[in-house]
């Protein structure tokens, strides 16, 4: 549904925003009240009853909040609407990021239609926080390592399998390796796996940490400086909590990006109401990637 806004409303007077990011495995959500994120949490996508129960605990007033959904799954918006009904919640509006609400970030890509909204929202949230060039790592079902330049332009990046995906793939494509979910291997083993399970888990950790370091070096060579490194995603704390390369762990980058996209849509509506038809500014000539 197109976004219906009330230009001129003060940000503190706007309805609460329930920001929802539906990933491949988990749904993360939280409420922005007067611009501040309240009680974000994650629920597995197959736990609809638990999701409905948690939504009821958010204290949302009927007909007094807006829902904005970002998803990599085409059926997610419809499914989430039914969960809201199950929770007894009545939003004033349910909007889809990318369909009803544009993502206000410039891109330097060969084909902008193929990039996932989750990557763009992470980039939007990261640049809005860092206000400088940054590398954004999202460690979830898949791992992405993306570059946002100093002018806030999404330059692209890489996509690789996540921890559990790699472990499952090793089982599925070999005769003897066991099927494992990820857990941290014993710390006392150090870098040497003392059994097959530990060796597999150390291997996938090394694959991702090596990927991050390799890409960061390449991005720094390309950009001419080391960008700030920000990590998000469900596996980010386990991978990067004590990593000297990652400067910030921000679990809610995508929710922050959703909020930024909604705020930009509100400002655009305000400008339209004021008769401001100026075209967006062109990319900065000093952008080394322009």
C-alpha positions in Angstrom: 0.0 0.0 0.0 1.4 3.4 -0.9 2.7 5.4 2.1 0.1 8.0 3.3 1.9 10.6 5.3 0.9 13.8 7.1 3.4 16.5 6.0 4.3 19.0 8.7 3.9 16.5 11.6 6.8 16.7 14.1 8.8 13.5 14.2 7.9 13.1 17.9 4.2 13.3 17.0 4.3 10.6 14.4 2.8 7.2 14.9 5.1 4.4 16.2 6.9 2.5 13.5 7.1 -1.2 13.7 10.1 -2.1 11.5 10.2 -5.7 10.4 13.1 -7.4 8.5 12.3 -10.9 7.3 15.4 -12.9 6.4 15.9 -16.4 5.1 15.8 -17.9 8.6 14.8 -15.3 11.1 12.5 -12.2 11.4 14.0 -9.3 13.4 11.7 -6.5 14.5 11.5 -3.5 16.8 9.4 -0.4 17.4 10.7 3.1 16.7 9.1 5.6 19.1 10.1 9.2 18.5 13.0 8.0 16.4 14.4 5.6 19.1 14.4 1.8 18.6 12.7 0.0 21.5 13.1 -3.7 22.4 14.4 -5.2 19.1 14.3 -9.0 18.9 14.6 -11.9 16.5 12.3 -14.9 16.1 12.8 -17.9 13.7 10.5 -17.7 10.7 8.9 -21.1 11.6 7.8 -19.9 15.1 4.7 -17.9 14.1 3.0 -18.3 17.5 6.1 -17.0 19.4 6.3 -14.1 17.0 2.6 -13.2 17.6 3.2 -13.4 21.4 6.2 -11.2 21.3 4.4 -8.6 19.1 1.6 -8.4 21.7 4.2 -7.4 24.3 5.3 -4.3 22.4 2.5 -2.1 23.7 1.3 -1.0 20.3 -1.9 1.0 20.3 -4.6 -0.1 17.8 -4.8 2.1 14.7 -1.9 4.2 16.0 1.2 2.5 14.4 2.7 2.0 11.0 4.3 -1.3 9.8 7.2 -1.2 7.4 8.4 -4.6 6.1 11.7 -5.5 4.3 11.9 -9.0 3.1 13.9 -11.3 0.8 10.8 -13.6 0.7 7.9 -12.7 -1.6 5.3 -14.2 0.7 6.5 -12.6 3.9 4.3 -9.5 3.9 1.1 -11.5 3.5 2.3 -13.9 6.2 3.2 -11.1 8.6 -0.2 -9.5 8.1 -1.9 -12.7 9.3 0.5 -12.8 12.3 -0.6 -9.3 13.2 -4.2 -10.4 13.1 -3.3 -13.4 15.4 -1.7 -10.9 17.8 -4.8 -8.7 17.8 -2.9 -5.7 16.4 -4.4 -3.2 13.9 -1.9 -1.0 12.2 -2.9 2.1 10.3 -0.8 1.0 7.4 1.4 -1.8 6.2 4.1 -0.8 3.7 6.7 -2.8 1.8 10.2 -1.4 1.6 11.2 -1.1 -2.1 7.7 -1.3 -3.3 5.7 1.3 -1.4 8.7 3.1 0.2 11.9 3.6 -1.9 15.4 3.0 -0.4 17.1 6.3 -0.6 20.6 5.3 -1.4 22.6 5.8 -4.6 24.2 2.8 -6.2 27.1 2.2 -8.6 26.1 -1.2 -9.9 25.8 -2.8 -13.3 22.2 -3.9 -12.6 20.5 -2.2 -9.7 17.5 -4.6 -9.9 19.4 -7.6 -8.6 20.7 -6.3 -5.3 18.9 -7.4 -2.2 17.0 -4.8 -0.1 18.6 -6.2 3.0 22.1 -5.2 1.7 20.9 -1.7 0.7 19.2 -1.1 4.1 22.2 -2.3 6.0 24.3 0.1 3.9 21.8 3.0 4.5 21.8 2.3 8.3 25.6 2.0 8.4 26.4 5.2 6.4 23.8 7.1 8.4 25.7 6.1 11.6 29.3 6.3 10.4 28.9 9.3 8.0 32.0 8.1 6.2 33.1 5.3 3.9 32.4 1.9 5.5 32.5 -1.8 4.9 29.3 -3.5 6.0 29.5 -7.2 6.9 26.2 -9.1 7.3 26.8 -12.6 8.8 23.6 -14.6 8.6 22.4 -17.4 6.4 24.7 -15.9 3.8 27.6 -13.5 4.4 27.8 -10.3 2.5 30.8 -7.8 2.6 29.8 -4.6 1.0 31.4 -1.2 0.5 29.7 2.2 0.9 32.0 5.1 -0.2 32.6 8.4 1.4 29.6 10.0 -0.4 27.2 7.3 0.7 27.1 5.4 -2.6 26.6 1.7 -2.4 29.4 0.3 -4.5 28.6 -3.4 -4.2 30.5 -6.3 -2.7 30.5 -10.1 -2.3 28.1 -12.8 -1.2 29.3 -16.1 0.3 27.7 -19.0 2.3 27.2 -18.5 6.0 28.5 -20.7 8.8 25.6 -23.2 8.9 25.2 -23.2 5.1 28.8 -24.2 4.7 28.6 -26.9 7.3 25.5 -28.4 5.7 27.0 -28.3 2.3 30.1 -30.2 3.4 27.8 -33.0 4.7 25.6 -33.0 1.6 28.5 -33.2 -0.8 30.7 -35.7 0.9 30.4 -39.3 1.9 31.5 -39.2 5.5 31.4 -35.7 7.0 28.6 -35.3 9.6 25.7 -32.9 9.4 26.4 -30.2 11.9 24.9 -26.9 13.1 27.3 -24.2 14.1 28.6 -23.8 17.6 31.9 -22.5 18.7 34.6 -25.2 18.8 36.5 -25.7 22.2 38.6 -22.7 22.9 41.4 -24.9 24.4 41.9 -26.5 21.0 43.2 -23.2 19.6 43.5 -23.3 15.8 43.7 -27.1 15.6 40.6 -29.1 15.3 41.0 -32.2 17.6 38.1 -34.1 16.0 36.1 -33.9 12.7 33.4 -31.7 14.1 35.8 -29.1 15.5 37.9 -29.2 12.3 34.8 -28.4 10.3 33.7 -25.6 12.5 37.1 -24.1 12.6 37.2 -24.3 8.9 34.1 -22.4 8.3 35.1 -19.7 10.8 38.4 -19.3 9.0 36.7 -19.2 5.6 34.6 -16.2 6.7 37.3 -14.3 8.6 39.6 -14.9 5.7 37.0 -13.6 3.2 36.5 -10.4 5.3 40.2 -9.7 5.5 40.8 -10.4 1.9 37.9 -8.1 0.7 38.9 -5.4 3.2 42.4 -5.3 1.7 41.0 -5.1 -1.8 38.5 -2.4 -0.9 41.2 -0.4 0.8 43.4 -0.6 -2.3 40.5 0.4 -4.5 39.3 3.2 -2.3 42.8 4.5 -1.2 42.1 4.2 2.5 40.8 1.8 5.1 37.0 2.3 5.6 35.4 1.8 8.9 34.2 -1.8 9.4 30.7 -2.5 10.8 29.2 -6.0 11.3 25.6 -7.1 11.7 23.6 -10.3 11.4 22.9 -13.2 13.7 26.4 -14.8 13.6 28.3 -11.5 13.8 28.8 -11.6 17.6 30.3 -15.1 17.5 32.6 -14.2 14.6 33.6 -10.6 15.3 33.1 -9.8 19.0 36.8 -10.0 19.7 38.1 -9.2 16.2 40.3 -6.2 15.9 39.3 -5.5 12.3 35.6 -5.0 13.1 35.1 -1.6 14.8 31.4 -1.8 15.5 28.9 -4.6 16.0 25.4 -3.2 15.3 22.7 -5.9 15.4 20.0 -3.6 14.1 21.5 -2.0 10.9 18.6 -3.2 8.8 16.0 -1.9 11.2 17.8 1.4 11.2 17.8 1.4 7.4 14.0 0.8 7.4 13.5 3.7 9.8 15.8 5.9 7.6 13.8 5.0 4.5 10.5 5.8 6.1 11.8 9.1 7.4 13.1 10.0 3.9 9.7 9.2 2.5 8.1 11.5 5.0 10.5 14.3 4.1 9.8 13.8 0.4 6.0 14.1 1.1 6.7 17.3 3.1 8.7 18.7 0.2 6.0 17.8 -2.3 3.4 19.5 -0.1 5.6 22.6 0.1 5.8 22.6 -3.7 9.5 21.8 -3.8 10.1 20.0 -7.1 13.8 20.2 -7.2 15.6 17.2 -8.7 17.9 15.2 -6.5 21.5 16.4 -6.5 23.9 14.7 -8.9 26.7 12.5 -7.6 29.7 14.4 -6.2 32.4 15.0 -8.8 34.9 14.1 -6.1 33.5 10.6 -5.7 36.4 8.3 -6.7 33.9 5.7 -8.1 31.7 8.1 -10.0 
